[in-house]
Amino acid sequence: MVVGIRGSGTRDDRYDSSAHRLLIPEFRLLSVSFAVSNDSEAPIPHEFLESPSGYFPNFPVIIQGNGEPWDIANAFLVTTLLKTSSYESRSFRGTADHLLDYLRFLEDEGLSYLYFPENDLLKVTYRYRQRLIDQIFSGELKRKTGSARMNAVVRFYKGIMDSGLVAKECFVHQPYEAVQLYLSIETNFGLTRLLKVESHNLAIRAPRAKTPAGYINDGGLLRPLTIQQQETLLKELLKSSREYQLIFYLALFTGARMQTICTIQVRHIWKDLDGNGDLRLPIGAGTGVDTKSGTNMTLLIPGWLVHDLKVYSRSNESQRRRGKSFYGETDENYLFLANTGCEFYTSKREILGRANPNVHQRASSYDRAFNSIREGANIRQYISDTLLPRIRERDENYQRFRFHDLRASFGMNLLEEEIPVRGTTGALDYVQQRMGHSSKEITLQYLNYKADLARKIDVQSRYEHGLFKYVNSAQKSVGDHS
């Protein structure tokens, strides 16, 4: 079943190919049930049955330059889907985009994906690897991306061979050679052992990326805003609509991720507060509030913010938006909805709910279009198109930021606040707990960032003070004569 296919993937100037990727907002796996018929000339009666848990929103499909689906790659994606226990659209889109690049290469070179002569250098997979390496050295492609694309192509061939999608006779000469690697790892008890992993001879080695100076690697490269920058942001938010204000407040004063904030339900904020007047909200798998990888933790929301959230949830505007939404006027609805009644970030709960055919029929009666899942694009666009341009009208040098940087800003604020109270070790433990870090190493980055920033400011000050007196600067001259 396909509803409202959306196009994606612009033309790549590196290849002479117009192949592209589409997203199917509602991809549902169907099986065919045939009935017994005594009439040999009449079509066999049949019907399509939807598979249980067979709903996969935003599923990618690869289209060739001639406009026809690339059947073998799409079959590979579906067979991979059947073996997947937990569906993530972004993961499948990433694989499809890597295979799309491979298809564009094939069309540009006029090659078949089954072209495997005896000479390795002439094989299509080896030639693609060389093209990726050329693009890496020319600066057109990052080594990490090239490595991921080559690995995706190898998984593609391994998948179609293992699944029997292509006859074995097509692979008289193998597309790649499997190799065994041994990695030396240290156990939790300080012992060293060798771990055997499977690789291949087409691998493009990508060095482990180091965290750039001025960033914290916490689920992505984050750059905390300074206190002054946070104040500027909060002042500018006063001009924003109430739902955007509250969404940003939750990020900046709790450290929650966008996915978590946007999947909070109305009922969650009406729970009892703790002895300090704060709301301890369980989030993660089984709570109805999504987290990264379903990690369970407790989100601490300040009492003043809980009060504002309650007032907003009962406002006329909030009720109007719920009335236009998938869940309607219930406390199980999203706390935050866009003006159209659409959610900002589709919850796993809704995705599972829409897999139910009865829910599917009910959802179609709502004004909201029953189509693709959402992943926070409205909020990111609001930052880039509205909020940041407004701020730069006052401060043209204000750093570009992402919503996720607010999480890092909260972490830095919390660390600064807790170190004088709990000491360094106690503060690190507390910050790790509040932010749900899986390891102390992630939290230590905040402490290192704080120390590096203080050292940078001190060194810069002494450096300029000691050397600037010998610099011939027009600005200095003006200052001397003023």
C-alpha positions as CSV (number, residue, x, y, z in Angstrom):
1,M,0.0,0.0,0.0
2,V,1.5,3.3,-1.0
3,V,0.1,6.8,-0.2
4,G,1.7,10.1,-1.2
5,I,5.2,9.2,-2.4
6,R,7.7,12.0,-1.8
7,G,10.8,12.6,-3.8
8,S,14.2,13.2,-2.5
9,G,17.8,13.2,-3.6
10,T,19.0,15.9,-6.0
11,R,21.1,15.3,-9.0
12,D,24.8,14.8,-8.2
13,D,27.2,16.6,-10.6
14,R,29.9,14.0,-10.0
15,Y,27.9,11.5,-12.0
16,D,26.1,11.7,-15.3
17,S,22.9,10.1,-13.9
18,S,19.5,11.3,-12.8
19,A,18.8,8.3,-10.5
20,H,17.2,9.4,-7.3
21,R,15.5,8.2,-4.1
22,L,11.9,8.4,-3.0
23,L,10.3,8.1,0.4
24,I,7.0,6.1,0.8
25,P,5.3,7.7,3.8
26,E,3.1,4.6,4.4
27,F,5.0,1.4,3.4
28,R,3.0,-1.7,4.4
29,L,4.1,-5.2,3.9
30,L,1.4,-7.3,2.2
31,S,1.0,-11.0,1.5
32,V,-1.1,-12.7,-1.2
33,S,-3.7,-15.2,-0.3
34,F,-4.9,-17.4,-3.2
35,A,-8.3,-19.1,-3.3
36,V,-9.0,-22.5,-4.9
37,S,-10.5,-22.2,-8.4
38,N,-11.9,-24.9,-10.7
39,D,-11.8,-22.6,-13.7
40,S,-8.4,-23.0,-15.3
41,E,-8.9,-20.1,-17.7
42,A,-10.2,-17.5,-15.2
43,P,-7.9,-15.4,-13.0
44,I,-7.2,-17.1,-9.7
45,P,-9.2,-15.3,-6.9
46,H,-6.8,-13.7,-4.5
47,E,-6.6,-11.0,-1.9
48,F,-3.8,-9.0,-0.3
49,L,-3.4,-9.3,3.5
50,E,-1.5,-6.9,5.6
51,S,1.3,-8.5,7.6
52,P,1.2,-8.0,11.4
53,S,3.5,-5.1,12.5
54,G,4.0,-4.4,8.8
55,Y,3.8,-0.6,8.9
56,F,7.1,1.2,8.1
57,P,6.8,5.0,7.6
58,N,9.2,6.9,5.4
59,F,10.6,3.8,3.7
60,P,13.1,4.5,0.9
61,V,12.8,3.4,-2.7
62,I,15.6,3.8,-5.3
63,I,14.7,5.0,-8.8
64,Q,16.9,4.5,-11.8
65,G,17.7,7.3,-14.3
66,N,15.1,5.9,-16.7
67,G,12.4,6.3,-14.1
68,E,12.0,2.7,-13.3
69,P,12.6,1.2,-9.8
70,W,16.0,-0.4,-9.2
71,D,14.4,-3.7,-8.3
72,I,17.4,-5.6,-6.9
73,A,18.3,-2.8,-4.5
74,N,14.7,-2.3,-3.4
75,A,14.4,-6.1,-2.9
76,F,17.5,-5.9,-0.8
77,L,16.1,-3.2,1.4
78,V,12.9,-5.2,1.9
79,T,14.7,-8.4,2.8
80,T,16.8,-6.4,5.2
81,L,13.6,-5.0,6.7
82,L,12.2,-8.4,7.2
83,K,15.3,-9.3,9.3
84,T,15.1,-6.1,11.4
85,S,13.7,-6.3,14.9
86,S,13.6,-2.5,15.4
87,Y,12.8,-0.3,12.4
88,E,14.5,3.1,12.1
89,S,13.7,5.1,9.0
90,R,16.9,7.1,9.2
91,S,19.0,4.0,9.1
92,F,17.3,2.7,6.0
93,R,17.5,6.1,4.3
94,G,21.2,6.1,4.9
95,T,21.7,2.7,3.3
96,A,19.5,3.7,0.4
97,D,21.5,6.9,-0.2
98,H,24.8,5.0,-0.3
99,L,23.3,2.5,-2.8
100,L,21.9,5.5,-4.8
101,D,25.5,6.8,-5.1
102,Y,26.5,3.4,-6.4
103,L,23.7,3.3,-8.9
104,R,24.7,6.8,-10.2
105,F,28.2,5.5,-10.6
106,L,27.0,2.4,-12.5
107,E,24.9,4.6,-14.9
108,D,27.7,7.1,-15.4
109,E,30.1,4.3,-16.3
110,G,27.5,2.3,-18.3
111,L,28.1,-0.8,-16.1
112,S,25.9,-3.6,-14.8
113,Y,26.0,-4.3,-11.0
114,L,26.8,-7.9,-12.0
115,Y,29.9,-7.1,-14.1
116,F,32.6,-9.3,-12.5
117,P,35.3,-10.4,-14.9
118,E,38.2,-12.4,-13.7
119,N,40.5,-9.4,-13.5
120,D,39.8,-7.8,-10.1
121,L,40.7,-4.3,-11.3
122,L,37.9,-4.5,-13.9
123,K,35.3,-5.6,-11.5
124,V,32.6,-3.1,-10.9
125,T,33.0,-3.0,-7.1
126,Y,36.8,-2.5,-7.4
127,R,36.2,0.3,-9.9
128,Y,33.7,2.0,-7.6
129,R,36.2,1.8,-4.7
130,Q,38.8,3.6,-6.9
131,R,36.2,6.3,-7.8
132,L,35.5,6.8,-4.1
133,I,39.2,7.1,-3.3
134,D,39.6,9.6,-6.2
135,Q,36.8,11.7,-4.8
136,I,38.3,11.6,-1.3
137,F,41.7,12.8,-2.5
138,S,40.1,15.5,-4.6
139,G,38.2,16.8,-1.5
140,E,34.8,16.0,-3.0
141,L,34.1,13.4,-0.4
142,K,35.0,12.8,3.3
143,R,36.9,9.6,4.0
144,K,34.4,8.6,6.6
145,T,31.6,8.9,4.0
146,G,33.5,7.0,1.4
147,S,34.2,4.2,3.9
148,A,30.5,4.0,4.8
149,R,29.4,3.8,1.1
150,M,31.9,1.0,0.3
151,N,30.7,-1.0,3.3
152,A,27.1,-0.5,2.3
153,V,27.8,-1.8,-1.2
154,V,29.5,-4.9,0.2
155,R,26.6,-5.5,2.5
156,F,24.3,-5.2,-0.5
157,Y,26.1,-7.9,-2.4
158,K,26.4,-10.1,0.7
159,G,22.7,-9.6,1.3
160,I,21.5,-10.5,-2.2
161,M,23.7,-13.6,-2.3
162,D,22.7,-14.8,1.1
163,S,19.0,-14.2,0.3
164,G,19.2,-15.9,-3.1
165,L,17.9,-12.8,-4.9
166,V,20.4,-13.4,-7.7
167,A,21.5,-16.8,-9.1
168,K,24.8,-18.1,-7.9
169,E,25.9,-18.4,-11.5
170,C,26.2,-14.6,-11.6
171,F,29.0,-14.7,-9.1
172,V,31.6,-17.0,-10.7
173,H,34.1,-14.3,-9.7
174,Q,33.3,-12.8,-6.4
175,P,32.6,-9.1,-6.0
176,Y,34.9,-8.9,-2.9
177,E,36.9,-11.1,-0.6
178,A,36.0,-11.6,3.0
179,V,38.8,-11.2,5.4
180,Q,39.1,-11.8,9.2
181,L,40.5,-9.1,11.5
182,Y,41.5,-9.4,15.1
183,L,41.0,-6.4,17.4
184,S,42.7,-6.2,20.8
185,I,40.3,-5.0,23.5
186,E,40.5,-4.6,27.2
187,T,37.8,-6.1,29.4
188,N,36.3,-4.5,32.5
189,F,38.7,-6.6,34.6
190,G,41.8,-5.1,32.9
191,L,42.4,-8.3,30.8
192,T,43.2,-8.1,27.1
193,R,41.6,-10.4,24.6
194,L,41.4,-10.7,20.8
195,L,38.0,-10.1,19.2
196,K,37.5,-11.6,15.7
197,V,35.6,-9.4,13.3
198,E,34.6,-9.9,9.6
199,S,35.7,-7.3,7.1
200,H,36.5,-7.3,3.4
201,N,39.3,-6.4,1.0
202,L,37.5,-3.3,-0.4
203,A,37.4,-1.5,2.9
204,I,38.4,2.2,2.9
205,R,40.0,2.8,6.3
206,A,38.8,5.9,8.0
207,P,40.7,7.3,11.0
208,R,38.7,7.6,14.2
209,A,37.5,11.2,14.2
210,K,38.7,13.3,17.1
211,T,36.5,15.8,18.8
212,P,37.4,19.2,17.4
213,A,38.6,21.9,19.8
214,G,35.7,23.9,21.1
215,Y,33.1,21.1,20.9
216,I,31.7,18.4,23.1
217,N,30.9,15.0,21.7
218,D,27.6,14.1,23.3
219,G,25.4,12.3,20.7
220,G,26.9,14.6,18.1
221,L,29.3,17.5,18.1
222,L,27.9,20.2,20.5
223,R,29.0,23.7,21.2
224,P,27.6,25.2,24.4
225,L,26.4,28.7,24.3
226,T,28.0,31.2,26.7
227,I,25.8,32.7,29.5
228,Q,25.7,35.9,27.5
229,Q,24.6,34.1,24.4
230,Q,21.9,32.2,26.3
231,E,20.6,35.5,27.7
232,T,20.4,36.9,24.1
233,L,18.6,33.9,23.0
234,L,16.1,34.0,25.8
235,K,15.4,37.7,25.1
236,E,14.7,37.0,21.4
237,L,12.5,34.1,22.3
238,L,10.1,36.6,24.0
239,K,8.9,37.5,20.5
240,S,8.2,33.8,19.6
241,S,5.0,31.9,20.0
242,R,4.4,30.2,23.3
243,E,5.0,26.6,22.2
244,Y,8.4,27.6,20.8
245,Q,9.3,29.4,24.1
246,L,8.4,26.4,26.2
247,I,10.2,23.9,23.9
248,F,13.4,25.9,24.1
249,Y,13.0,26.4,27.9
250,L,12.7,22.6,28.3
251,A,15.9,22.1,26.4
252,L,17.9,24.8,28.2
253,F,16.6,24.1,31.7
254,T,16.4,20.3,31.7
255,G,19.0,19.2,29.0
256,A,16.3,17.1,27.3
257,R,16.8,16.2,23.6
258,M,14.3,17.4,21.0
259,Q,12.9,13.9,20.6
260,T,12.1,13.7,24.3
261,I,10.6,17.2,24.6
262,C,8.4,16.8,21.5
263,T,6.9,13.4,22.6
264,I,5.9,14.5,26.1
265,Q,2.1,14.0,26.5
266,V,-0.3,16.4,28.2
267,R,-0.9,13.8,31.0
268,H,2.8,13.7,31.9
269,I,3.0,17.2,33.2
270,W,0.0,16.7,35.6
271,K,1.8,14.3,37.8
272,D,2.6,15.2,41.4
273,L,5.7,17.3,42.2
274,D,8.5,16.1,44.5
275,G,9.4,17.6,47.9
276,N,11.5,20.3,46.2
277,G,8.6,21.3,44.0
278,D,10.0,19.8,40.8
279,L,8.6,17.2,38.5
280,R,10.5,13.9,38.2
281,L,9.3,12.5,34.9
282,P,10.3,9.0,33.9
283,I,11.3,8.9,30.2
284,G,12.4,6.1,27.9
285,A,11.1,2.7,26.9
286,G,7.7,2.0,28.4
287,T,7.0,5.6,29.5
288,G,5.5,7.1,26.4
289,V,8.3,9.7,26.2
290,D,11.0,8.8,23.7
291,T,14.7,8.9,24.3
292,K,17.8,8.1,22.3
293,S,17.9,4.3,22.0
294,G,15.0,4.0,24.5
295,T,17.3,4.7,27.4
296,N,15.4,4.9,30.7
297,M,16.1,7.8,33.0
298,T,14.3,10.5,35.0
299,L,13.9,14.0,33.6
300,L,13.8,16.7,36.3
301,I,11.6,19.7,35.3
302,P,11.7,22.8,37.5
303,G,8.4,23.6,39.2
304,W,8.0,27.0,37.6
305,L,8.3,25.5,34.2
306,V,5.8,22.8,35.0
307,H,3.3,25.5,36.0
308,D,3.8,27.2,32.7
309,L,3.4,23.9,30.8
310,K,0.1,23.3,32.6
311,V,-1.3,26.7,31.8
312,Y,-0.3,26.2,28.2
313,S,-1.9,22.8,28.0
314,R,-5.3,24.2,29.0
315,S,-5.1,27.3,26.8
316,N,-7.6,27.7,24.0
317,E,-4.8,27.6,21.4
318,S,-3.5,24.3,22.7
319,Q,-6.9,22.8,22.7
320,R,-7.6,24.0,19.2
321,R,-4.4,22.3,17.9
322,R,-5.3,19.1,19.7
323,G,-8.7,19.2,18.0
324,K,-7.0,19.1,14.6
325,S,-4.6,16.3,15.5
326,F,-4.3,12.6,15.3
327,Y,-5.1,11.9,19.0
328,G,-7.8,14.6,19.3
329,E,-8.7,16.4,22.6
330,T,-7.3,13.9,25.0
331,D,-4.5,14.1,27.7
332,E,-2.7,11.3,25.8
333,N,-2.0,13.8,23.0
334,Y,1.3,15.5,22.4
335,L,1.9,18.5,24.7
336,F,3.3,20.4,21.7
337,L,1.7,20.5,18.3
338,A,2.2,22.8,15.3
339,N,-0.4,25.2,14.2
340,T,-1.8,22.6,11.7
341,G,-2.3,20.0,14.4
342,C,0.8,18.0,13.3
343,E,3.3,16.8,15.9
344,F,6.9,18.2,15.8
345,Y,8.4,14.8,16.3
346,T,6.5,11.6,15.7
347,S,6.6,9.3,18.7
348,K,7.3,5.6,18.6
349,R,3.9,5.1,20.3
350,E,2.1,6.7,17.3
351,I,4.1,4.8,14.7
352,L,3.1,1.5,16.5
353,G,-0.5,2.7,16.7
354,R,-0.7,3.5,13.1
355,A,0.4,0.0,12.2
356,N,-3.0,-1.2,13.5
357,P,-5.5,-1.2,10.5
358,N,-8.3,0.0,12.7
359,V,-6.3,3.0,13.9
360,H,-5.3,3.6,10.2
361,Q,-8.9,4.0,9.2
362,R,-9.6,6.3,12.2
363,A,-6.6,8.4,11.4
364,S,-7.7,9.0,7.9
365,S,-10.8,10.8,9.1
366,Y,-8.7,13.6,10.7
367,D,-7.8,16.8,9.0
368,R,-4.1,16.0,9.5
369,A,-2.7,14.3,6.4
370,F,-1.9,10.7,7.1
371,N,1.6,10.6,5.7
372,S,5.2,10.7,6.8
373,I,6.7,10.7,10.2
374,R,8.2,13.9,11.5
375,E,11.7,14.4,13.0
376,G,11.9,18.0,14.2
377,A,12.3,19.7,10.8
378,N,10.0,22.6,11.8
379,I,12.1,23.5,14.9
380,R,15.4,23.3,13.0
381,Q,13.9,25.5,10.2
382,Y,12.6,28.0,12.8
383,I,16.1,28.4,14.2
384,S,17.8,28.9,10.8
385,D,15.1,31.0,9.1
386,T,13.6,33.0,12.0
387,L,15.4,32.9,15.3
388,L,19.0,33.2,14.3
389,P,18.4,36.0,11.7
390,R,16.6,38.0,14.4
391,I,19.4,37.6,16.8
392,R,22.0,38.6,14.2
393,E,20.2,41.8,13.6
394,R,21.5,42.8,17.1
395,D,24.7,40.8,17.1
396,E,26.1,39.9,13.6
397,N,28.8,37.7,15.2
398,Y,26.4,35.5,17.2
399,Q,27.4,31.9,16.6
400,R,25.3,29.6,14.5
401,F,23.8,27.0,16.8
402,R,21.6,23.9,16.7
403,F,18.8,22.9,19.0
404,H,21.0,20.1,20.4
405,D,23.6,22.8,21.5
406,L,21.1,23.8,24.2
407,R,21.6,20.4,25.8
408,A,25.3,21.1,26.0
409,S,24.6,24.6,27.4
410,F,22.5,23.0,30.1
411,G,25.3,20.6,31.0
412,M,27.8,23.4,31.3
413,N,25.4,25.5,33.4
414,L,24.7,22.6,35.7
415,L,28.4,21.7,36.1
416,E,29.2,25.4,37.0
417,E,26.4,25.4,39.6
418,E,27.2,22.1,41.2
419,I,31.0,22.1,41.5
420,P,31.0,24.6,44.4
421,V,28.3,22.6,46.2
422,R,29.3,19.0,45.6
423,G,33.0,19.2,44.6
424,T,34.3,18.1,41.2
425,T,33.7,14.3,41.6
426,G,30.2,14.8,43.1
427,A,29.3,17.3,40.4
428,L,30.4,14.9,37.6
429,D,28.2,12.1,39.1
430,Y,25.2,14.4,39.4
431,V,25.6,15.8,35.8
432,Q,26.0,12.3,34.4
433,Q,22.7,11.2,36.2
434,R,20.8,14.3,35.1
435,M,21.8,14.1,31.5
436,G,21.6,10.3,31.2
437,H,25.2,9.8,30.0
438,S,26.1,6.1,29.4
439,S,29.6,6.6,30.7
440,K,31.6,9.0,32.8
441,E,33.9,9.8,29.9
442,I,31.1,11.7,28.2
443,T,30.5,13.8,31.3
444,L,34.2,14.5,31.7
445,Q,34.2,16.3,28.3
446,Y,32.1,19.0,30.0
447,L,34.7,19.4,32.7
448,N,37.6,19.4,30.2
449,Y,35.7,21.9,28.0
450,K,35.3,24.2,31.1
451,A,39.0,24.0,31.9
452,D,40.1,24.4,28.3
453,L,37.9,27.5,27.9
454,A,39.4,29.1,31.0
455,R,42.9,28.3,29.9
456,K,42.2,29.7,26.4
457,I,41.0,33.0,27.8
458,D,43.9,33.3,30.1
459,V,46.5,32.4,27.4
460,Q,44.9,34.7,24.9
461,S,44.9,37.6,27.4
462,R,48.6,37.2,28.3
463,Y,49.5,36.6,24.7
464,E,47.9,39.8,23.4
465,H,49.1,41.8,26.4
466,G,52.8,40.7,25.9
467,L,53.0,41.0,22.1
468,F,50.5,43.6,20.9
469,K,52.7,46.5,21.9
470,Y,55.0,45.5,19.0
471,V,52.3,45.2,16.4
472,N,51.9,48.0,13.9
473,S,48.1,48.3,13.8
474,A,45.9,51.0,12.5
475,Q,43.4,50.3,15.3
476,K,46.2,50.6,17.9
477,S,47.3,54.0,16.4
478,V,43.8,55.4,16.6
479,G,43.6,54.2,20.2
480,D,46.9,55.9,21.0
481,H,45.7,59.3,19.6
482,S,42.2,59.2,21.1
